[in-house]
Structure formats: structure tokens, C-alpha cells
Amino acid sequence: MDNKYIDKMLSEMDKDLAKQGMSRRDAMKLAGITGAGMFMGGATSASAADENKTVKSNAKGKIVIVGGGLAGMSTAARLTLNLSDPDITVIEPQELSVSYQPGQTLVGGGIWDEDDIAYKRDDFVPDGVKIVKEKVILFNPQENKVTTDKGTVISYDYLILATGLHLDFERIRGLEEAGRAMSAGDNERLLKALGDDGICSIYTAKGATKTWEQMQKYIAQAKSGKKTKFLFTHPSTPVKCGGAPKKIMYLTNARLKEAGARENAELTFYPNGGAMFGIPEYHDAILGQFKREDFKWHYRHNLIEVDKKNKIAVFDAKWQEKGPWDPVLKDYEVIPKHEKVRVPYDFLHITPPQLAPREVAESDLGSAKGWVPVNKETLQHIRYENVFSLGDVAQVPMGKTGGSVRKQYKVLVDNLIALMNGKTLEAKYAGYTVCPLITDIGTVMLAEFDWTVKPTPSFPLDPTVERWMWWLMKVHALKPMTMYGMLSGRA
């Protein structure tokens, strides 16, 4: 990584630390790690030297990237570093598309303000890259063309889909008027639908601010002596950052303790699945944390309705019962059961169902489930060889985090350039995902894993232990690494 980008990242981190009355030296001393370690292996002298030795490819072709968020813009930046004469167009209508989404949890917990995560798309467009400030509404992969909402038809030789996903609040009965939303952009319709009586969600930037406002309101209620119910949900669909529903619960717990109101609060988690985490070691660790903090939980509960007037959350609860003996299979049948469960709440944090944008899902580029079907290792579309996808919209296991994108975009660029040169696609994405799971104000469990379904820690430390050093990394280092490392195509 070039020194100027390292300097920019460290400068931004210094500003953030200064707000806390702490120097970088003090922070790293507390963490017990080096400057390179603060960036998760993103910048070392060896990697910097290798970066500077990169031989640019002379491959030619018109590349169109649909989506100018972290995934799309980082990919555009890296392509400009690896092509001698790049022809790249990014189609992105949202002015704040590159805003730092992982920070929404910190906004919801009152650690950051919304302004701390807002970044403008136009400040991060790589040199030489054309930006079209429109929305693609029609894909025609047979003719290698896309059409925007303003009627602009754009042709391509190679297409990269990085559209992100939609938040499907309209699927929840009682919130139909909320419609579908995206993390950035105009979400006034959603905020109006959620109202000001305890319902919130950190899955949009403005919603994160609203979450903090609602959280304070009901912490004050608990502090006044009234028993207060805090509910947190996790839906039946894939979601971006699967740890976020628990992170905001932990932060609520921390703020309640800080206010001296914890004894009057009941915190309950309602996940659709049957475990706290898909990796057994992290599941066990989280379960221990839940027991320690006196949280309640109910597995296999999917939020399907909100009765706002009576403040009731309605869940579809599922379980299995043993049926009659099957003489052929020589085993008992398993009978699936479900029922509606009505739960009163004071504060309800909703992690909404999530799905691919309609224009992608209903096109020939989408799958039966809507997501873009790609080879999970090469990120190449399974039907159209000149199409690639990454980030939230790509149909890969466990890949909807910024940490996943950090690995994916390098693989995609290497494979796209190989295809442009008529070579074999050799770069492989191994499924790396990282979730800095906030467990308190000041501690984080750094959950790293891949498709082996095993912890894959980057440091020789027990990854199931909550640590102050990971809090420093989460709050002070990851944002500058993302904004000035990944979005430069170098981290």
C-alpha cells in the first residue's frame, strides 16, 4: 500500500482518537499491537513493495459496474491500479453511497453521530472512472446492455454487479407502508412507518440515529422504576452483518447498566434460526455472554407482524414433534409445527428481512432466490461468463460483510483481468468473513471464519475472548482503513 494512503488512514485514526483524549501511541500500547496490526494485515512494508511492483495489464474492454458502494467503488479503484488503459463506468444514483455502513451500529448505540459515517460518492470516484448518477432498472445480458431509470442505455463488454440489497420492511404486517429501503438515501417513508413509539432499526443511517433516540427514551423509562421490555429480532432471510442484531442488543445493555437501570429491563433476542452463530465456537461463546448478562432468547421465532397500537410483536414460532413410526424408514416421522406468538414490547429493534433489488432478482442475472448466482470462488456468473458479482447481492455463503468484500474485490479484479486476457481464472475467494462483535462499550469479540465453518483468526489469540484491543480496532482503525484503504483499491 502506498505511503500516502497509509498516512491518510493514520491521520484519520489520529483525529478519531484525539476526540477520546488518546494518542495513537497510547492506543496501540493498550492494544499491544503494531500499526500494521491495527489494519488487519492491510499495510506492511512487504505488501507495499509488492503493490509497487504490480505490472499493469494492457487488456482492453468496456467495464460497467452497477453499484457505487464499498464493493463497487473499491473494485473500480483496484481495476484502475491494474489496467494500463481502463475504461470503467460506475452507475450509482445515491449521493452518499459510500457511507460507512458498519458504523451504523455505533450510531445506534450513541458512540458516533450520523455525520461520522456519511461520505459522498463523488469524493471517492477513482481518477479516470466515469460516473453515471442514475439507477439501472433493466438488464439485458444477451445484448450486453443495461438501461437506467432515465432511459439511458449503456453497453458493456464486462459487467460487475455490486448493487447491494434491499431492506424488506413491507413484508412485516403492520409496516407495509414502510416499503423497501436501502441503507443510504431518502428513507423518510420508512421512518414515518416506524413512528416514535419504540420501534427502530439500525439498518439505515437515519434509522440508526432514531434507534439511539428511542433507546434513550426507554432507558429513562426503566430508570424511573418501570419494568421495560426490550426486544431484538433476526429474520428468516440472509442479512448483511449477521452480528448486528446482537451488537445493538449488547450496546443497549451497556447503556442500561451505565444509567443504573438494568434491573428494571428485560432484554430478549428472537432469532429465526436455531443458534446464536453459524460457527459452533462462536455460538458457545455468545451463549455464555448471554447467560452472563442475564439475556433471554427464543430460537426459531420469525417476526411477521407488528401491532403498533397495542405494542405487540407477532412471531411465527417453529418447532418439530415426533410423529408416528415409519416401518419403511424404521424411524419416527418428524412433523413440523408452528404457531403465532404475541409478545408485548416497549422497545423493539427490528432487523428486517433482506433481499436482492427487484431489477436484479427479476432479470436473467438473478437466481430463483433473487441473488446473483456466481461461482463462490471465482465470483463469475454461472451463466454469463462476462458478468461478475460481489458484496451483498452475490449469492455466496456467509459473504454479506465489509470484511468479505475486502477479500472478494481483489479476487474479482484478478479474475476479470485474466478473462480479458483469455487466461484461466485462478484467483479463489475462500469465504473469509469477519464480524467484530461488540459485547460492551469497550470490548469486542473478533469473529473471523470462512467456509471451513471454523474460526480463522488473523492473530495468535483465542478468537472467542472479548478484548479491548478489538474495540480500538473497531472504533478507531477500521473506518479509515475502509475509506482510505479499500476505496483506494489498495487495502
C-alpha positions in Angstrom: 0.0 0.0 0.0 1.4 3.4 -0.9 2.7 5.6 1.9 0.3 8.4 1.1 -2.7 6.1 1.8 -1.2 4.8 5.0 -0.6 8.3 6.1 -4.2 9.3 5.3 -5.6 6.3 7.3 -3.4 7.1 10.3 -4.3 10.7 10.1 -8.0 9.9 10.2 -7.4 7.5 13.0 -5.5 10.1 15.0 -8.4 12.6 14.6 -10.8 10.0 16.0 -8.5 9.0 18.9 -8.0 12.7 19.7 -11.7 13.1 20.4 -11.3 10.5 23.1 -8.2 12.2 24.5 -5.9 9.4 23.4 -2.8 9.3 21.2 -2.2 6.6 18.6 0.9 5.5 20.6 -1.2 5.1 23.7 -3.9 3.3 21.9 -1.5 0.8 20.3 0.2 0.4 23.7 -3.1 -0.5 25.2 -3.9 -2.9 22.4 -0.4 -4.4 22.4 -0.2 -4.5 18.6 1.7 -2.7 15.9 0.5 -0.2 13.4 0.3 -2.8 10.7 -1.7 -5.0 13.1 -4.3 -2.2 13.6 -5.2 -2.6 9.9 -5.7 -6.3 10.0 -2.6 -7.0 7.9 -3.6 -4.3 5.4 -0.3 -2.4 5.3 3.2 -3.9 5.8 6.5 -2.9 4.1 6.5 -6.2 2.2 2.9 -5.8 0.9 3.7 -2.2 0.0 6.7 -3.3 -2.0 4.7 -6.0 -3.8 2.0 -3.4 -4.6 4.5 -1.1 -6.2 5.8 -3.9 -8.4 2.4 -4.6 -9.9 2.6 -4.8 -13.7 -0.4 -3.2 -15.3 -2.3 -5.3 -17.8 -2.8 -4.0 -21.3 -6.2 -5.8 -21.5 -9.0 -3.8 -23.2 -12.7 -3.8 -22.7 -15.5 -1.6 -21.5 -16.3 -2.4 -17.9 -19.6 -1.3 -16.3 -20.1 -1.6 -12.6 -23.7 -1.3 -11.3 -23.5 0.0 -7.7 -21.1 2.5 -6.3 -21.0 1.5 -2.7 -18.0 -0.1 -0.9 -17.9 -3.1 -3.2 -18.4 -1.3 -6.5 -16.1 1.6 -5.9 -13.3 -0.4 -4.3 -13.4 -2.7 -7.4 -13.3 0.3 -9.7 -10.3 1.7 -7.9 -8.4 -1.6 -8.0 -9.1 -2.0 -11.7 -7.6 1.4 -12.3 -4.4 0.3 -10.5 -4.1 -2.9 -12.6 -5.1 -1.8 -16.1 -2.9 0.4 -18.2 -5.8 2.0 -20.1 -9.0 1.3 -18.1 -12.5 2.0 -19.5 -14.7 1.9 -16.4 -18.2 3.3 -15.8 -19.9 3.1 -12.4 -23.7 3.6 -12.3 -24.8 4.8 -8.9 -27.7 7.3 -8.1 -27.1 7.7 -4.4 -25.0 10.7 -3.3 -24.0 9.0 -0.1 -23.5 5.5 -1.5 -20.0 5.1 0.1 -21.1 6.0 3.6 -19.6 3.7 6.3 -22.4 1.2 7.0 -20.5 -0.7 9.7 -20.7 2.4 11.8 -24.5 2.4 12.0 -24.3 0.1 15.0 -22.1 2.6 16.8 -24.5 5.4 15.9 -27.4 3.4 17.2 -25.5 2.9 20.5 -24.7 6.6 20.9 -20.9 6.1 20.3 -20.9 8.0 17.0 -23.1 10.6 15.3 -24.6 10.1 11.9 -22.2 12.7 10.4 -19.3 10.4 11.4 -20.3 7.8 8.9 -21.6 10.0 6.0 -19.3 10.1 3.0 -20.1 11.4 -0.5 -19.8 9.2 -3.5 -18.2 11.9 -5.7 -15.3 12.2 -3.2 -14.3 8.6 -3.9 -14.7 8.2 -7.6 -11.2 6.9 -8.9 -9.4 9.0 -11.4 -10.5 8.3 -14.9 -13.7 6.4 -13.9 -16.9 7.7 -15.4 -19.9 8.1 -13.0 -23.5 7.8 -14.2 -25.8 9.2 -11.5 -28.8 7.1 -12.4 -30.3 3.8 -11.4 -30.3 0.7 -13.6 -33.8 -0.7 -14.0 -33.3 -3.2 -16.8 -30.6 -5.7 -17.6 -30.1 -7.3 -21.0 -27.2 -9.7 -20.7 -28.0 -11.2 -24.1 -27.0 -7.9 -25.7 -24.6 -6.7 -23.1 -26.7 -3.7 -22.2 -28.3 -2.0 -19.2 -31.0 0.7 -19.1 -31.4 3.3 -16.4 -34.4 5.0 -14.9 -33.8 8.0 -17.2 -33.8 5.9 -20.3 -30.0 5.8 -20.8 -28.8 2.6 -22.5 -25.3 1.7 -21.6 -23.4 -1.2 -23.3 -20.5 -3.1 -21.9 -18.0 -5.9 -22.6 -17.8 -6.8 -18.9 -20.4 -6.3 -16.2 -19.9 -6.2 -12.4 -23.0 -6.3 -10.1 -22.5 -4.6 -6.8 -25.9 -3.2 -6.2 -26.2 -4.2 -2.5 -29.5 -5.4 -1.2 -32.9 -4.0 -0.1 -34.5 -4.0 3.4 -37.9 -5.6 3.0 -39.9 -3.9 5.8 -43.0 -4.2 3.8 -43.0 -7.9 4.3 -43.8 -7.3 8.0 -47.6 -6.9 8.5 -48.3 -3.6 10.1 -45.3 -2.0 8.4 -46.4 -2.4 4.8 -46.3 1.4 4.3 -42.6 1.3 5.0 -41.9 -0.3 1.7 -38.4 -1.4 0.8 -35.5 0.7 1.8 -31.7 0.9 1.3 -29.1 1.9 3.9 -28.4 5.2 2.2 -30.8 7.6 0.5 -34.2 9.0 1.3 -35.8 6.8 3.9 -38.4 9.2 5.3 -41.2 6.8 4.3 -39.6 4.1 6.5 -39.0 6.4 9.5 -42.6 7.6 9.3 -43.9 4.0 9.3 -41.8 3.0 12.3 -43.0 6.0 14.2 -41.8 7.3 17.6 -43.2 4.8 20.0 -40.3 2.3 20.5 -39.8 0.7 17.0 -36.4 1.2 15.4 -33.7 -0.3 13.2 -30.0 0.4 12.7 -30.1 -0.9 9.2 -30.4 2.6 7.7 -28.2 5.6 8.6 -31.1 7.8 9.8 -32.7 4.8 11.4 -29.5 4.3 13.5 -29.9 7.9 14.8 -33.6 7.2 15.5 -32.5 4.0 17.4 -30.3 6.0 19.7 -33.2 8.4 20.4 -35.6 5.6 21.1 -33.1 3.7 23.2 -32.5 6.7 25.5 -36.3 7.2 25.9 -36.8 3.7 27.1 -33.7 3.6 29.3 -35.1 6.6 31.0 -38.4 4.7 31.5 -36.5 1.8 33.1 -34.5 4.2 35.2 -37.8 5.7 36.5 -38.6 2.3 38.0 -40.9 0.9 35.4 -40.3 -2.6 34.1 -39.3 -2.2 30.5 -39.2 -4.9 27.8 -36.5 -4.6 25.1 -37.0 -7.0 22.1 -34.4 -7.7 19.3 -35.2 -9.7 16.2 -33.3 -11.6 13.4 -35.3 -12.6 10.3 -35.6 -15.7 8.2 -33.6 -14.3 5.3 -29.9 -13.7 4.8 -28.8 -10.4 6.2 -25.9 -8.0 6.0 -23.7 -8.3 9.0 -25.4 -11.2 10.9 -23.8 -10.0 14.1 -25.5 -6.6 14.0 -28.8 -7.7 15.6 -26.8 -8.8 18.7 -24.4 -5.9 18.7 -27.2 -3.4 19.2 -28.6 -5.6 22.0 -25.2 -5.6 23.8 -24.9 -1.8 23.4 -28.5 -1.3 24.8 -27.4 -3.5 27.7 -24.3 -1.4 28.3 -26.3 1.8 28.2 -28.8 0.4 30.7 -26.0 -0.5 33.1 -24.4 2.9 32.6 -27.7 4.5 33.6 -28.2 2.3 36.6 -31.4 1.0 35.0 -30.5 -2.6 34.1 -32.5 -4.3 36.9 -35.7 -2.9 35.5 -35.1 -4.0 32.0 -35.7 -7.4 30.3 -33.7 -7.9 27.1 -34.9 -10.7 24.8 -33.5 -11.9 21.5 -35.7 -13.6 18.9 -33.7 -15.2 16.1 -35.3 -17.2 13.3 -32.5 -19.8 13.4 -31.7 -22.4 16.0 -28.3 -21.0 17.1 -26.6 -17.7 18.1 -24.0 -18.1 15.3 -23.2 -20.5 12.5 -19.8 -21.3 13.8 -20.0 -23.6 16.9 -17.2 -22.0 18.8 -18.7 -18.5 18.4 -22.2 -19.8 19.2 -20.9 -21.2 22.5 -19.1 -18.0 23.4 -22.1 -15.9 22.7 -24.4 -18.2 24.6 -22.0 -17.8 27.6 -22.2 -14.0 27.2 -26.0 -14.1 27.1 -26.1 -16.1 30.3 -23.6 -13.8 32.0 -25.7 -10.7 31.1 -29.0 -12.3 32.0 -30.4 -12.0 28.5 -33.4 -14.1 27.4 -33.7 -15.7 24.0 -36.1 -17.8 21.9 -34.9 -19.6 18.9 -36.9 -20.2 15.7 -39.0 -17.1 16.1 -39.5 -15.0 12.9 -41.1 -11.6 13.2 -44.1 -11.4 10.9 -46.3 -8.6 12.3 -46.2 -5.5 14.5 -49.3 -4.3 16.2 -48.1 -0.7 16.8 -51.3 0.5 18.5 -51.1 -2.2 21.3 -47.3 -2.6 21.1 -47.3 -6.3 20.3 -44.7 -8.1 18.2 -46.1 -11.2 16.5 -43.7 -14.1 15.7 -44.1 -17.2 13.7 -42.6 -19.8 16.2 -41.5 -23.1 14.7 -40.6 -26.5 16.2 -40.7 -30.2 15.4 -42.6 -33.0 17.0 -42.1 -36.8 16.9 -44.8 -38.4 14.7 -45.8 -42.0 14.0 -43.4 -44.8 13.4 -42.4 -45.3 9.8 -41.9 -49.0 9.2 -40.1 -48.5 5.9 -37.6 -45.9 7.2 -37.6 -47.6 10.6 -37.7 -44.3 12.3 -40.3 -41.9 13.7 -41.6 -39.2 11.3 -40.7 -35.6 12.1 -43.7 -33.3 12.0 -43.0 -29.6 11.6 -45.2 -27.3 13.8 -45.7 -23.6 14.1 -47.9 -21.1 15.8 -48.2 -17.3 16.2 -46.7 -15.9 19.4 -47.7 -12.5 20.6 -45.1 -10.6 22.6 -45.6 -7.2 24.3 -42.7 -4.8 23.9 -41.7 -1.3 25.0 -38.6 -1.1 22.7 -38.5 -3.2 19.5 -35.4 -3.3 17.4 -36.1 -4.9 14.0 -33.6 -6.5 11.8 -35.7 -6.5 8.6 -35.9 -9.3 6.0 -33.4 -8.6 3.2 -33.4 -9.5 -0.5 -31.9 -8.6 -3.8 -33.2 -5.5 -5.6 -36.2 -6.3 -7.8 -34.5 -5.2 -11.0 -31.8 -7.8 -10.3 -34.0 -10.6 -9.0 -36.4 -10.4 -11.8 -33.7 -10.3 -14.5 -31.9 -13.1 -16.3 -29.0 -12.3 -14.0 -30.9 -13.2 -10.8 -31.5 -16.7 -9.3 -34.6 -18.3 -8.0 -33.9 -16.7 -4.7 -33.1 -13.3 -6.3 -29.4 -13.1 -5.5 -26.8 -13.1 -8.3 -25.7 -16.8 -8.8 -21.9 -16.9 -9.1 -19.2 -19.4 -8.7 -18.5 -18.8 -5.0 -14.7 -19.0 -5.5 -14.2 -17.0 -8.8 -17.2 -14.7 -8.4 -18.0 -15.2 -12.1 -21.7 -15.6 -13.0 -22.7 -19.2 -13.6 -24.5 -18.4 -16.9 -22.8 -15.3 -18.3 -19.0 -15.5 -18.3 -18.5 -11.7 -18.8 -20.6 -11.0 -15.7 -19.2 -10.9 -12.1 -20.7 -10.0 -8.8 -19.6 -9.3 -5.2 -20.8 -7.9 -1.9 -24.3 -8.2 -0.5 -26.1 -9.1 -3.8 -23.8 -12.0 -4.7 -25.1 -15.5 -3.9 -22.2 -16.7 -1.9 -22.3 -18.3 1.6 -21.7 -16.0 4.6 -20.4 -13.1 2.4 -22.5 -10.1 3.4 -20.0 -8.0 5.3 -17.4 -5.4 4.5 -14.7 -7.8 5.7 -15.9 -10.3 3.0 -15.8 -7.6 0.3 -12.2 -6.8 1.3 -11.2 -10.3 0.1 -13.7 -10.6 -2.7 -12.8 -7.5 -4.7 -9.2 -8.5 -5.1 -10.2 -11.9 -6.3 -12.8 -10.4 -8.7 -10.3 -8.0 -10.2 -7.7 -10.7 -10.8 -10.2 -13.0 -12.4 -11.8 -10.3 -14.6 -8.4 -9.3 -15.9 -7.5 -12.9 -16.5 -10.7 -13.3 -18.5 -9.9 -10.2 -20.5 -6.6 -11.7 -21.4 -8.1 -15.0 -22.3 -6.5 -16.8 -19.4 -7.8 -19.2 -16.8 -9.5 -17.7 -13.7 -7.1 -18.8 -10.9 -7.9 -16.4 -8.0 -10.1 -18.0 -5.4 -12.3 -16.5 -2.7 -12.1 -18.8 0.3 -15.2 -17.4 2.1 -13.3 -15.2 4.6 -15.7 -13.2 6.8 -15.1 -11.1 9.8 -17.5 -9.9 12.4 -16.2 -7.6 15.2 -19.0 -8.5 17.6 -19.4 -5.6 20.1 -20.2 -7.2 23.5 -19.9 -4.0 25.6 -18.7 -0.4 25.4 -15.0 -1.2 25.3 -14.9 -4.9 24.3 -15.3 -6.7 21.1 -15.1 -10.4 20.1 -13.4 -10.6 16.7 -15.2 -13.5 14.9 -13.3 -14.5 11.8 -14.2 -17.6 9.8 -14.5 -19.0 6.3 -16.2 -21.9 4.5 -14.5 -24.4 6.7 -17.0 -23.3 9.4 -14.1 -22.9 11.8 -12.6 -19.9 13.4 -9.8 -18.5 11.3 -8.1 -15.8 13.5 -5.6 -13.5 11.9 -3.8 -13.2 15.3 -2.5 -15.9 17.6 -5.2 -15.2 20.2 -8.3 -17.0 21.4 -10.9 -15.6 19.0 -13.8 -16.3 21.4 -12.4 -13.9 24.0 -13.7 -10.3 24.2 -10.9 -7.8 24.1 -10.3 -4.1 24.5 -7.8 -4.2 21.6 -10.5 -5.2 19.1 -12.7 -2.3 20.4 -9.9 0.1 19.5 -9.7 -1.5 16.1 -13.5 -1.4 15.5 -14.0 2.2 16.7 -10.8 3.8 15.5 -9.0 1.8 12.8 -11.5 0.0 10.6 -13.2 3.1 9.2 -10.0 4.8 7.9 -8.8 1.5 6.6 -12.1 1.2 4.7 -12.5 4.7 3.5 -8.8 5.4 2.5 -7.6 1.8 2.0 -10.3 -0.3 0.4 -11.8 2.6 -1.5 -8.4 3.4 -3.0 -8.2 -0.2 -4.2 -5.2 -0.9 -2.0 -6.2 -2.4 1.3 
